Amino acid sequence: MRALQFRRQELRYAAAAVGSRLFGSDGAKVGPLKLAEVDPIELPGPGWVRVRPRLAGICGSDLATVAGESARYFEPFVSFPFTLGHEVVGEDEDGRRVVLEPVLGPEARGFVPPWPDAAPGDGDDYGHLVTGELEPGIQIGYCASTGGGWSSEFVAHRTQLHAVPEALSDEAAVMIEPLAVAVHGVFRGNIPAGATVAVLGAGTMGLLTVAALRALHPDCRILVGAKYRHQQELARSFGADQVVEPAGLRRAVRRAVGCHLIGKDLAGGADVTVDTLGSSASIREAIGVTRPRGRVVLLGMPAGVRLELTALWHRETELVGSYCYCTETLSSGERRSSFALAIDLAVELGDRLGSLVSATYPLDRYADAIAHASSSGTRASVKVCFDLRGEKRR
C-alpha cells in the first residue's frame, strides 16, 4: 500500500522550514514527507478495523508540519514514522462509509473511558496519549501505530468511526471533522443570548465557525473579518451579519455595539471573539475588539507568538483554548458529542458544505496539493483534499 509518511529526519525538517520561509510550499519537496510503498498496519487489538480513505483533507496543522513550522510542544505526543491525514471520509471493512473522529481516546489505548459513552476527546488527563497499547500519538495522523488518511489504508478504533448519512456527498462528509472543531469552539465560547460575536479569519475554520454560530445561537450577531472576496461571499452565505476586510473589523464592532475607541482598543466590544488565525497580531486584535470581561477563543493553533498582555490583564479578558471536540452540554441539559452535532449540521448544510472542497489531488501529486492548500486564499480556494477513490488496494 502507499502512504505519505513523515519520518524523523532533523536535517530534512530544518530544510523544510528554510524552504517554506524562502519559497512558500517547498517544504513538501525538501522535507521528510515522502510517498512510499509500505506494509499494511497490523490491527492493534480487538475493536480495531481497517479503513480505506475516499477523501482526506489538508488542514493548517498538516501544513505547519510539512513546512517545518509545527510547535515543539507536540514532540512527545507523536511517534515516527507517521502518516498525516485526520480529516477523512472512508469505507470500513464492511463497505460502510464512515467519517473519522481522529483523537486517540482512552478506549483506543486499552483504558477505561472517563464515563460510559464518553467521546474520545473527553477527560481531564492526557496521560493516555503517550501510554497504553499504542505508540505515542495525539490522534490518527500523528501515530506510527495507526497510519493516517494520506494513504491507501489505515486502522481506527470503533469508537472513532461514525456512519455517514446517505444524503451527504463525500465532499460534505470530509468537512465533518473541521466542522466538529468549530462546533466545540462555539461551546467553548459560552456565548450569552443575543451576543455580538466577532470572528477573525474566514478560511475553513472561520467559515465553519460562522455556520456553527448561526446554527447553535441563531439570535447572535456575527461580524467577520475576511481577507479575500470569495471568503467574504461565503461568510455571508453561512450566516454572517456583517463581513468586512480585516482592517475594518474594529470599526465594524465599534459601530455594532456603540462604544468609544481608546488608543487602538475599543472601550467596549464584542461579547465573544473567535480567533481562527492564531498569530501574535490576531490574538492581540482579538483582545482589543472584545469588551472588558469578555471572552477570546483561540480556535486557530498558535505556535510561537510574541504578545503584550497588559490589555488582557487590564480588561480582565478570558482567553480560552479550543483544540478539538468532546461531549457538549446543550442549553436543554442534553449531552451530545461535538461530532454528533456536526453530523446533524452537515446534513442541514448539505451541498453548501461540500462546495468548500475546492480541489482534489491524487497522492502522486502531493507537492502540488500542498502548494495549493498553502496558497488557498490567493487562489480563491477553501479546502484542498487528496482523492483516494482511485487508489489501488492491497
C-alpha positions as CSV (number, residue, x, y, z in Angstrom):
1,M,0.0,0.0,0.0
2,R,1.1,3.6,-0.5
3,A,1.4,6.2,2.2
4,L,2.7,9.8,2.6
5,Q,5.0,9.2,5.5
6,F,6.7,11.8,7.7
7,R,9.9,10.4,9.2
8,R,12.2,11.7,11.9
9,Q,14.9,13.4,9.9
10,E,16.1,16.6,11.6
11,L,18.2,17.9,8.6
12,R,15.2,17.5,6.2
13,Y,12.9,19.1,8.8
14,A,15.2,22.1,9.0
15,A,15.4,22.2,5.2
16,A,11.7,22.2,5.0
17,A,11.5,25.1,7.5
18,V,14.0,27.1,5.4
19,G,12.4,26.2,2.1
20,S,9.0,27.1,3.3
21,R,10.1,30.5,4.5
22,L,12.0,31.3,1.3
23,F,9.9,29.6,-1.3
24,G,6.4,29.1,0.2
25,S,5.4,25.5,-0.2
26,D,8.8,23.9,-0.9
27,G,8.7,22.1,2.4
28,A,6.8,19.3,0.7
29,K,9.7,18.8,-1.8
30,V,12.7,19.0,0.5
31,G,11.3,17.9,3.9
32,P,10.8,14.5,5.5
33,L,7.5,13.9,3.8
34,K,7.8,11.1,1.2
35,L,5.3,8.9,-0.8
36,A,6.4,5.3,0.0
37,E,5.3,1.7,-0.5
38,V,4.7,0.3,3.0
39,D,3.3,-2.8,4.6
40,P,-0.3,-2.7,5.8
41,I,-0.5,-1.8,9.5
42,E,-1.4,-4.7,11.9
43,L,-4.6,-4.3,13.8
44,P,-3.6,-3.2,17.3
45,G,-6.2,-5.4,19.0
46,P,-10.0,-6.0,19.5
47,G,-12.3,-3.2,18.4
48,W,-9.9,-2.1,15.6
49,V,-10.8,-2.1,11.9
50,R,-9.2,-1.1,8.6
51,V,-10.4,2.0,6.9
52,R,-9.9,2.8,3.2
53,P,-9.9,6.6,2.7
54,R,-12.0,8.2,0.0
55,L,-11.2,11.8,0.6
56,A,-8.6,13.2,3.1
57,G,-8.3,16.9,3.8
58,I,-5.2,19.0,4.2
59,C,-5.6,21.3,7.2
60,G,-3.5,24.0,8.8
61,S,-1.7,21.8,11.3
62,D,-0.7,19.4,8.4
63,L,0.7,22.4,6.5
64,A,2.6,23.5,9.6
65,T,4.1,20.1,10.0
66,V,5.1,19.8,6.4
67,A,6.6,23.3,6.4
68,G,8.7,22.6,9.5
69,E,6.7,25.1,11.5
70,S,4.8,23.0,14.0
71,A,5.3,23.6,17.7
72,R,8.0,21.6,19.5
73,Y,5.3,21.2,22.2
74,F,3.9,18.3,20.3
75,E,7.1,16.2,20.0
76,P,6.3,13.9,23.0
77,F,2.8,13.4,21.6
78,V,3.8,11.9,18.2
79,S,5.6,8.7,17.1
80,F,7.6,8.2,13.9
81,P,7.1,7.4,11.1
82,F,3.6,8.8,11.0
83,T,1.2,9.2,8.0
84,L,-0.6,12.5,8.0
85,G,-4.3,12.9,7.4
86,H,-7.0,13.2,10.1
87,E,-9.9,14.8,8.1
88,V,-11.1,11.6,6.5
89,V,-14.2,10.1,4.9
90,G,-13.6,6.5,4.0
91,E,-15.0,2.9,4.0
92,D,-14.7,0.4,6.7
93,E,-14.2,-3.4,6.2
94,D,-18.0,-3.8,5.6
95,G,-18.0,-1.2,2.9
96,R,-19.8,1.3,5.1
97,R,-19.0,5.0,4.6
98,V,-17.5,6.4,7.8
99,V,-16.1,9.7,9.0
100,L,-13.1,9.6,11.3
101,E,-13.0,11.2,14.8
102,P,-9.2,11.1,15.0
103,V,-8.4,11.7,18.7
104,L,-6.9,8.5,20.2
105,G,-9.0,8.4,23.4
106,P,-8.6,6.1,26.4
107,E,-10.6,3.2,24.9
108,A,-8.4,3.1,21.8
109,R,-5.4,2.7,24.1
110,G,-6.9,0.0,26.3
111,F,-8.0,2.2,29.2
112,V,-11.5,2.7,30.8
113,P,-13.2,5.8,29.4
114,P,-13.8,8.7,31.9
115,W,-17.6,7.8,31.8
116,P,-19.8,5.5,29.7
117,D,-20.3,6.7,26.1
118,A,-17.6,9.3,26.5
119,A,-16.2,10.8,23.3
120,P,-12.5,10.1,22.6
121,G,-11.6,13.7,23.4
122,D,-13.3,13.7,26.9
123,G,-11.4,13.6,30.2
124,D,-9.0,15.8,32.1
125,D,-5.8,13.8,31.9
126,Y,-3.7,13.4,28.6
127,G,-1.5,10.7,30.0
128,H,-3.2,8.1,27.8
129,L,-1.9,9.8,24.7
130,V,1.6,8.5,25.4
131,T,0.9,5.3,27.2
132,G,-1.2,2.2,26.7
133,E,-1.3,-0.2,23.8
134,L,-0.2,2.2,21.1
135,E,2.9,4.2,20.3
136,P,2.5,7.9,21.4
137,G,0.2,9.9,19.2
138,I,-2.2,12.7,19.8
139,Q,-4.5,11.4,17.1
140,I,-4.6,9.3,14.0
141,G,-2.4,11.1,11.5
142,Y,0.4,11.5,14.1
143,C,0.8,8.0,15.4
144,A,3.0,5.2,14.0
145,S,0.6,2.5,15.2
146,T,-2.4,3.7,13.2
147,G,-1.3,5.3,9.9
148,G,-3.3,8.2,8.6
149,G,-5.7,9.4,5.9
150,W,-3.0,10.3,3.3
151,S,-2.7,6.6,2.4
152,S,-4.4,3.6,0.8
153,E,-5.4,2.4,4.2
154,F,-5.2,3.0,8.0
155,V,-6.6,1.5,11.1
156,A,-9.0,3.0,13.6
157,H,-10.8,2.0,16.8
158,R,-14.6,1.5,16.5
159,T,-15.1,4.4,18.9
160,Q,-13.5,6.7,16.3
161,L,-15.8,6.0,13.4
162,H,-19.2,7.5,12.6
163,A,-21.6,6.4,9.9
164,V,-22.0,8.9,7.1
165,P,-25.7,9.8,6.3
166,E,-26.6,8.8,2.8
167,A,-27.7,12.3,2.0
168,L,-24.1,13.6,2.3
169,S,-21.6,13.6,-0.6
170,D,-18.0,12.6,0.1
171,E,-17.1,16.3,-0.2
172,A,-19.5,17.3,2.5
173,A,-18.6,14.3,4.7
174,V,-14.8,15.1,4.7
175,M,-15.7,18.5,6.2
176,I,-17.4,17.0,9.3
177,E,-14.2,16.8,11.3
178,P,-13.3,20.5,10.9
179,L,-17.0,21.3,11.5
180,A,-16.9,19.4,14.8
181,V,-13.8,21.5,15.7
182,A,-15.9,24.7,15.0
183,V,-18.9,23.3,17.0
184,H,-16.7,22.7,20.0
185,G,-15.1,26.2,19.7
186,V,-18.6,27.7,19.8
187,F,-19.4,25.8,23.0
188,R,-16.0,26.9,24.5
189,G,-17.1,30.5,23.8
190,N,-20.0,30.1,26.3
191,I,-21.9,32.6,24.2
192,P,-24.7,34.5,26.0
193,A,-28.1,35.1,24.5
194,G,-28.2,37.9,21.9
195,A,-24.4,38.2,21.9
196,T,-22.2,40.1,19.5
197,V,-19.6,37.7,18.2
198,A,-16.5,38.7,16.2
199,V,-14.7,36.1,14.0
200,L,-11.1,36.7,12.9
201,G,-10.4,34.9,9.6
202,A,-12.6,33.3,7.0
203,G,-10.6,30.3,5.9
204,T,-12.0,26.8,6.5
205,M,-12.2,27.2,10.3
206,G,-13.6,30.8,10.1
207,L,-16.4,29.8,7.7
208,L,-17.3,26.7,9.7
209,T,-17.4,28.8,12.9
210,V,-19.9,31.1,11.3
211,A,-22.0,28.2,10.3
212,A,-21.9,26.7,13.8
213,L,-22.6,30.0,15.4
214,R,-25.7,30.6,13.3
215,A,-27.0,27.1,13.9
216,L,-26.3,27.0,17.7
217,H,-27.0,30.7,18.5
218,P,-29.5,32.0,15.9
219,D,-30.0,35.2,17.9
220,C,-26.4,36.2,18.0
221,R,-24.9,39.0,15.8
222,I,-21.9,37.7,13.8
223,L,-19.2,40.1,12.4
224,V,-16.4,38.6,10.4
225,G,-13.0,39.9,9.2
226,A,-12.3,38.2,5.9
227,K,-9.3,39.0,3.6
228,Y,-10.4,37.7,0.2
229,R,-13.6,38.3,-1.8
230,H,-14.6,34.6,-2.1
231,Q,-14.2,34.3,1.7
232,Q,-16.4,37.4,2.2
233,E,-19.1,36.0,0.0
234,L,-19.0,32.5,1.7
235,A,-19.1,34.1,5.2
236,R,-22.3,35.9,4.3
237,S,-23.8,32.7,2.8
238,F,-23.1,30.8,6.0
239,G,-24.9,33.4,8.1
240,A,-22.6,36.3,9.0
241,D,-24.5,39.6,9.6
242,Q,-21.6,41.8,8.5
243,V,-18.4,40.9,6.7
244,V,-15.5,43.4,6.3
245,E,-11.9,43.4,5.4
246,P,-9.7,42.5,8.4
247,A,-8.6,46.2,8.8
248,G,-12.2,47.2,9.2
249,L,-13.3,44.8,11.8
250,R,-12.5,47.0,14.8
251,R,-14.6,49.8,13.3
252,A,-17.4,47.4,12.5
253,V,-17.5,46.1,16.1
254,R,-17.4,49.6,17.4
255,R,-20.4,50.7,15.4
256,A,-22.3,47.5,16.2
257,V,-22.0,47.9,20.0
258,G,-21.8,51.7,20.2
259,C,-18.6,52.2,22.1
260,H,-15.6,54.6,22.1
261,L,-12.1,53.9,20.8
262,I,-9.3,54.3,23.3
263,G,-5.9,54.3,21.6
264,K,-6.0,51.1,19.4
265,D,-8.6,49.3,21.6
266,L,-12.3,49.6,21.9
267,A,-13.8,50.8,25.2
268,G,-16.4,48.1,24.9
269,G,-16.5,45.4,22.1
270,A,-17.8,42.0,21.2
271,D,-19.0,39.7,23.9
272,V,-17.0,36.9,22.4
273,T,-14.3,36.9,19.7
274,V,-13.2,33.7,18.0
275,D,-9.6,33.9,16.6
276,T,-9.2,31.3,13.8
277,L,-5.8,32.6,12.7
278,G,-3.6,32.0,15.8
279,S,-0.9,34.6,15.1
280,S,0.6,37.2,17.5
281,A,-1.2,40.0,15.6
282,S,-4.6,38.2,15.5
283,I,-4.6,37.4,19.2
284,R,-3.8,41.0,20.1
285,E,-6.5,42.2,17.7
286,A,-9.0,39.8,19.3
287,I,-8.3,41.1,22.8
288,G,-8.7,44.7,21.5
289,V,-12.1,44.2,19.9
290,T,-13.6,42.2,22.9
291,R,-15.4,44.0,25.6
292,P,-13.9,44.1,29.1
293,R,-14.6,40.8,30.9
294,G,-15.5,39.3,27.5
295,R,-14.0,36.1,26.1
296,V,-11.5,35.3,23.3
297,V,-11.5,31.7,21.9
298,L,-8.3,30.6,20.3
299,L,-9.5,28.2,17.6
300,G,-6.6,28.7,15.3
301,M,-3.5,26.9,16.5
302,P,-1.0,29.4,17.9
303,A,2.6,28.3,17.7
304,G,5.4,30.7,18.7
305,V,3.8,34.1,19.4
306,R,5.1,37.3,21.0
307,L,2.3,39.1,22.8
308,E,2.0,42.2,25.0
309,L,-0.6,41.1,27.6
310,T,-1.3,44.3,29.5
311,A,-4.6,44.6,27.7
312,L,-5.6,41.1,28.7
313,W,-4.9,41.9,32.3
314,H,-6.5,45.3,32.4
315,R,-9.6,44.3,30.5
316,E,-9.9,41.0,32.5
317,T,-10.3,39.2,29.3
318,E,-10.9,35.4,29.4
319,L,-8.5,33.7,27.0
320,V,-9.8,30.2,26.1
321,G,-8.1,27.5,24.1
322,S,-10.2,25.2,21.9
323,Y,-8.4,22.2,20.5
324,C,-10.8,19.5,19.1
325,Y,-14.1,18.1,20.3
326,C,-15.7,16.3,23.2
327,T,-19.2,15.9,24.8
328,E,-21.1,19.1,24.9
329,T,-23.9,20.2,27.2
330,L,-26.8,21.9,25.4
331,S,-29.0,24.6,26.9
332,S,-31.7,22.0,27.4
333,G,-29.3,20.0,29.6
334,E,-29.0,17.2,27.0
335,R,-25.4,16.0,26.4
336,R,-24.2,15.2,22.9
337,S,-20.8,14.9,21.3
338,S,-19.4,17.6,19.1
339,F,-19.2,15.1,16.2
340,A,-22.9,14.1,16.5
341,L,-23.9,17.8,16.4
342,A,-21.5,18.4,13.5
343,I,-23.1,15.5,11.5
344,D,-26.6,16.9,12.1
345,L,-25.4,20.3,10.9
346,A,-23.6,18.8,7.9
347,V,-26.9,17.3,6.8
348,E,-28.6,20.6,7.2
349,L,-25.9,22.4,5.2
350,G,-25.7,19.7,2.5
351,D,-24.2,20.8,-0.8
352,R,-23.1,24.2,0.7
353,L,-20.7,22.4,3.0
354,G,-19.4,20.1,0.2
355,S,-18.8,23.2,-2.0
356,L,-16.0,24.2,0.3
357,V,-13.9,21.4,-1.1
358,S,-12.3,23.5,-3.9
359,A,-9.8,21.0,-5.4
360,T,-8.7,17.4,-5.1
361,Y,-5.4,15.7,-6.0
362,P,-4.1,12.1,-6.2
363,L,-1.3,11.1,-3.8
364,D,1.2,11.2,-6.6
365,R,0.7,15.0,-6.8
366,Y,1.2,15.6,-3.1
367,A,3.6,18.5,-3.7
368,D,1.1,20.3,-5.9
369,A,-1.7,19.6,-3.4
370,I,0.2,21.0,-0.5
371,A,1.3,24.1,-2.6
372,H,-2.4,24.7,-3.5
373,A,-3.5,24.3,0.1
374,S,-0.7,26.7,1.3
375,S,-2.0,29.4,-1.0
376,S,-5.7,28.7,-1.0
377,G,-6.7,32.2,-0.1
378,T,-4.9,33.8,-3.1
379,R,-6.3,31.0,-5.4
380,A,-9.9,31.6,-4.3
381,S,-10.0,28.1,-2.6
382,V,-11.0,26.9,0.8
383,K,-10.4,23.2,1.3
384,V,-7.9,21.0,-0.7
385,C,-8.1,17.2,-0.4
386,F,-6.4,14.1,-1.5
387,D,-8.8,11.9,-3.6
388,L,-8.1,8.2,-2.8
389,R,-11.1,6.8,-4.6
390,G,-9.0,5.5,-7.4
391,E,-6.2,4.3,-5.2
392,K,-5.3,0.6,-5.6
393,R,-5.9,-1.5,-2.5
394,R,-3.5,-4.1,-1.1
